[in-house]
Amino acid sequence: MPDSANTARNEKLKQRLRFYEDLGLAPFYRDRVLASPGPVRPELLPSAPVPASPHTIEESTLRKPALMPSTVPPAASSGKPVQPISSGPSLFDAASASAAETLTQIRDDLGECTRCKLHSTRHKIVFGDGSQKARLVFVGEGPGADEDAQGLPFVGRAGKLLTQMIEAMGLKRGDVYICNVVKCRPPGNRQPEPDEVAACSPFLFRQLDSIKPKVIVCLGATAFQTLLGTSRSISHYRGQWLDYRGYRMLPTYHPAYLLRNPAAKADVWKDLQKVMAELGLEVKKKAK
C-alpha cells in the first residue's frame, strides 16, 4: 500500500487536474502526460509533486471531462485546438467606438499649436468652419492673409467664389464643412512644406473622422495629394471619384486657380454636379 505521503501527493494532483478540466485544458495536459515515454518529471508540472509513473493515478481522473458549452466549444472533446467564441465586439472595436471625437475636442487638442515653424508667423489658427453633421466637406490647402486675420477658412476672394459655388449647388455655407490641410498661413501664401503638412494633417484626418461626411471635395493639389498619399498631379484625377478610407472623394481645382483661369470654371461646375447627384441634390439644367 502506498504510504501516506504518496496518498497526499496523489490527492493534490487529482485536485489540480480537476481544476485544469474545469478550465477546459484537459486535452492539452492529458496528451502530454499519457504520451510521455518515460517517468513524469515533477519539475515540469507547476508546484505540485507527481508520482513516478502516470499509472499510479486512478483511471477515473484521466477520463475525458464533461465540458460546459457555455465556456468551451464541443470541438475540445476531440482533442483539437479550441477556437474562441466571439460573443460580442472586441475590446479594440469597443475602444474605437468610444473614442469618437467632436470637432471641439479636436480643436482643444490642437491648442495654440507650435508643432511646426508656421506658428512663428501666423496671427490666428484657422481650424475650420461649418456643420459637425455636414454630408459634404471641402478641403483646401491653407489659410491666406484674410483667413489668417479672421481665423476662418475661405473668406478672401477665393472664399467668396467658393461660397458662390456652394450656393449654386443649392446649399448654404453653414450646411457644409470647410477646412484646410494646414491650419496656419504659410508666409507669402507659399505651398505648405512636407514637414508642415506632416505636423498638421493628423488634425485634418481627425476632423474628417469626426464628421463622417458622405462626400469630400479636395480643392487643389495639396489637399488631394495629402488625403490620397500621392505626389501625382491633380490633373490626372480631377473630376474622378476616389476612395479615402471609405469616404467618396472627388478632386477639383482650387477657387484661387479659377480666379487665375476663369475658363476652368466649366470643368469645376461639372465636378460639382457629380457631387450634387451623389448627395441627391437637384441638378438644374441651363435655361434654353
C-alpha positions in Angstrom: 0.0 0.0 0.0 1.3 3.5 -0.8 2.4 5.4 2.2 0.6 8.5 3.5 3.0 10.9 1.7 2.2 9.3 -1.7 -1.5 9.3 -0.9 -1.4 13.1 -0.2 0.6 13.8 -3.3 -1.9 11.8 -5.4 -4.8 13.7 -3.9 -3.2 17.1 -4.6 -2.6 16.0 -8.2 -6.2 14.9 -8.6 -7.4 18.3 -7.4 -5.1 20.2 -9.7 -6.2 18.0 -12.7 -9.8 18.7 -11.9 -9.0 22.4 -11.8 -7.5 22.1 -15.3 -10.5 20.2 -16.5 -12.8 23.0 -15.3 -10.7 25.4 -17.4 -11.0 23.2 -20.5 -7.3 22.4 -20.6 -7.7 18.6 -20.2 -6.9 17.8 -23.9 -3.5 19.5 -23.6 -2.2 18.2 -20.3 -3.7 14.7 -20.9 -2.0 14.2 -24.2 1.3 15.4 -22.7 1.1 13.1 -19.7 -0.2 9.9 -21.3 2.1 10.2 -24.3 5.2 10.5 -22.2 7.5 7.5 -22.9 9.2 7.7 -19.5 8.7 8.8 -16.0 7.0 12.1 -15.4 9.4 14.8 -14.3 7.9 16.6 -11.3 9.7 19.9 -12.1 7.7 20.2 -15.4 4.4 20.4 -13.5 3.5 23.6 -11.6 4.2 23.5 -7.9 2.7 20.0 -7.4 4.7 16.8 -6.9 3.7 13.9 -9.1 4.1 10.1 -8.7 6.9 8.3 -10.5 4.6 6.9 -13.1 1.2 8.1 -14.5 -0.2 4.6 -14.0 -0.4 5.3 -10.2 -3.1 7.8 -11.0 -6.6 6.4 -10.9 -8.1 5.9 -14.4 -11.2 7.9 -13.4 -9.1 11.1 -13.0 -7.9 10.9 -16.6 -11.3 10.3 -18.3 -12.5 13.0 -20.7 -14.0 15.9 -18.9 -17.6 17.0 -19.2 -17.1 20.4 -20.8 -19.6 23.1 -20.3 -21.0 24.5 -23.6 -21.0 28.0 -22.2 -17.3 28.0 -21.6 -15.6 25.7 -24.1 -16.9 24.6 -27.6 -17.7 21.0 -28.3 -14.6 20.7 -30.5 -12.5 20.5 -27.4 -13.6 16.9 -26.7 -12.0 15.8 -29.9 -8.6 17.0 -28.8 -8.4 19.7 -31.5 -7.3 23.2 -30.5 -10.2 25.2 -29.1 -11.2 28.3 -31.0 -12.5 31.2 -29.0 -16.2 32.0 -29.4 -16.9 35.7 -30.1 -19.9 36.8 -28.1 -19.7 40.5 -29.0 -17.4 43.3 -30.2 -13.8 43.0 -29.4 -12.1 45.3 -26.9 -10.5 47.1 -29.8 -13.8 47.7 -31.5 -15.3 49.0 -28.3 -12.4 51.3 -27.7 -12.7 52.6 -31.2 -16.4 53.3 -30.8 -15.9 55.1 -27.6 -13.1 57.2 -29.0 -15.4 59.3 -31.3 -14.3 62.9 -31.0 -16.2 66.1 -31.5 -14.7 69.0 -33.5 -14.5 71.0 -30.3 -12.4 68.3 -28.7 -10.0 68.2 -31.6 -9.7 72.0 -31.6 -8.9 71.9 -27.9 -6.3 69.3 -28.5 -4.7 71.4 -31.3 -4.4 74.3 -28.8 -2.1 77.2 -29.5 -0.1 74.9 -31.8 3.7 75.2 -32.1 4.2 71.8 -33.8 5.8 73.4 -36.9 7.5 76.6 -37.9 4.3 78.2 -39.3 3.3 79.2 -35.8 6.0 81.8 -35.7 4.4 83.9 -38.4 0.7 83.3 -38.0 -1.8 85.7 -36.5 -4.7 83.2 -35.9 -5.1 79.4 -36.2 -7.7 78.6 -38.9 -9.2 75.4 -37.7 -12.4 75.0 -39.8 -16.0 76.3 -40.2 -19.3 74.7 -40.8 -21.6 71.9 -39.6 -20.4 69.0 -37.4 -23.1 66.9 -39.2 -22.2 68.0 -42.8 -22.6 65.5 -45.5 -20.2 67.5 -47.7 -16.7 68.7 -46.7 -14.4 70.9 -48.7 -10.7 70.6 -48.0 -8.3 73.3 -49.2 -4.6 73.9 -48.9 -4.1 76.5 -46.2 -5.1 79.9 -45.0 -4.4 83.1 -46.9 -4.0 86.6 -45.5 -7.7 87.3 -45.0 -8.2 83.9 -43.3 -5.1 84.5 -41.1 -6.6 87.8 -39.9 -10.1 86.5 -39.3 -9.4 82.9 -38.1 -11.9 81.5 -40.6 -11.3 79.5 -43.8 -12.1 80.8 -47.3 -13.2 84.3 -46.5 -11.0 86.1 -49.1 -11.6 86.4 -52.9 -11.2 82.6 -53.3 -13.5 82.1 -50.4 -16.2 84.3 -51.9 -16.1 82.3 -55.1 -16.3 79.0 -53.1 -19.4 80.4 -51.3 -21.0 81.1 -54.7 -20.2 77.6 -55.8 -21.8 76.1 -52.7 -24.9 78.3 -53.2 -25.1 77.2 -56.9 -25.4 73.7 -55.6 -28.5 74.6 -53.7 -26.7 74.6 -50.3 -25.7 77.2 -47.8 -22.2 77.6 -46.4 -23.5 76.5 -43.0 -24.7 73.2 -44.5 -21.2 72.1 -45.3 -17.8 72.0 -43.5 -14.7 73.8 -44.8 -11.2 73.3 -43.7 -7.6 73.1 -44.9 -4.6 70.8 -44.7 -2.6 73.2 -42.6 -4.2 75.5 -40.1 -1.7 78.3 -40.2 -0.8 80.6 -43.1 2.4 79.8 -44.9 4.4 83.1 -45.4 3.6 84.8 -48.7 0.9 82.2 -49.4 3.5 79.7 -50.5 2.7 76.0 -50.7 3.0 74.2 -47.4 6.2 72.2 -47.0 6.2 68.5 -46.3 7.2 68.8 -42.6 4.4 71.3 -42.1 1.8 69.0 -43.8 3.1 66.1 -41.7 2.6 68.1 -38.5 -0.8 69.4 -39.2 -2.5 66.8 -41.4 -3.4 64.4 -38.5 -5.8 67.0 -37.3 -7.4 67.1 -40.7 -7.8 63.3 -40.6 -9.4 63.5 -37.2 -11.8 66.3 -38.4 -13.0 64.0 -41.3 -13.4 61.0 -39.0 -15.4 63.1 -36.6 -17.8 64.5 -39.2 -18.0 61.3 -41.3 -19.2 63.1 -44.4 -20.7 61.3 -47.4 -18.5 63.3 -49.9 -15.1 65.0 -49.6 -14.2 67.6 -52.2 -10.5 68.2 -52.5 -9.8 71.8 -53.6 -6.4 71.8 -55.3 -3.4 69.5 -55.4 -2.2 69.8 -51.8 -5.5 68.5 -50.4 -5.8 65.8 -53.0 -2.2 64.6 -52.5 -2.4 64.7 -48.7 -5.5 62.6 -48.5 -4.6 60.1 -51.2 -0.9 59.9 -50.2 0.4 60.6 -53.7 2.6 63.1 -55.5 0.8 62.8 -58.8 -0.8 65.9 -60.4 -4.4 66.6 -59.7 -5.0 66.8 -63.5 -4.7 63.0 -63.6 -7.7 62.6 -61.3 -9.7 65.8 -61.4 -13.4 65.0 -61.6 -13.0 61.3 -60.8 -14.5 59.5 -57.8 -11.8 58.2 -55.5 -11.9 56.4 -52.1 -10.5 57.8 -48.9 -10.9 55.4 -46.1 -14.4 54.5 -47.2 -15.5 58.1 -48.0 -16.3 59.2 -51.5 -13.7 61.8 -52.6 -13.6 64.0 -55.6 -10.6 66.3 -56.5 -11.2 69.5 -58.4 -9.5 72.8 -58.9 -9.0 75.3 -56.1 -11.1 78.5 -56.3 -7.8 80.5 -56.4 -6.9 78.7 -59.6 -10.3 79.6 -61.1 -9.6 83.3 -60.4 -6.5 83.0 -62.5 -8.0 80.7 -65.1 -11.8 81.5 -65.4 -12.1 79.1 -68.3 -11.7 76.2 -65.9 -14.9 77.1 -64.1 -16.9 75.0 -66.5 -14.9 71.9 -65.6 -15.4 72.6 -61.9 -19.1 73.0 -62.3 -19.3 69.6 -64.0 -17.4 68.2 -61.0 -19.8 69.8 -58.5 -22.8 68.4 -60.5 -21.4 64.9 -59.8 -21.3 65.8 -56.1 -24.9 67.0 -56.2 -26.1 63.8 -57.8 -24.2 61.8 -55.2 -25.9 63.8 -52.4 -29.3 63.6 -54.0 -29.5 67.3 -54.8 -31.4 68.5 -57.8 -29.1 69.3 -60.7 -30.7 72.3 -62.5 -30.5 72.4 -66.3 -29.5 75.5 -68.0 -32.4 77.5 -69.5 -32.6 77.3 -73.3 
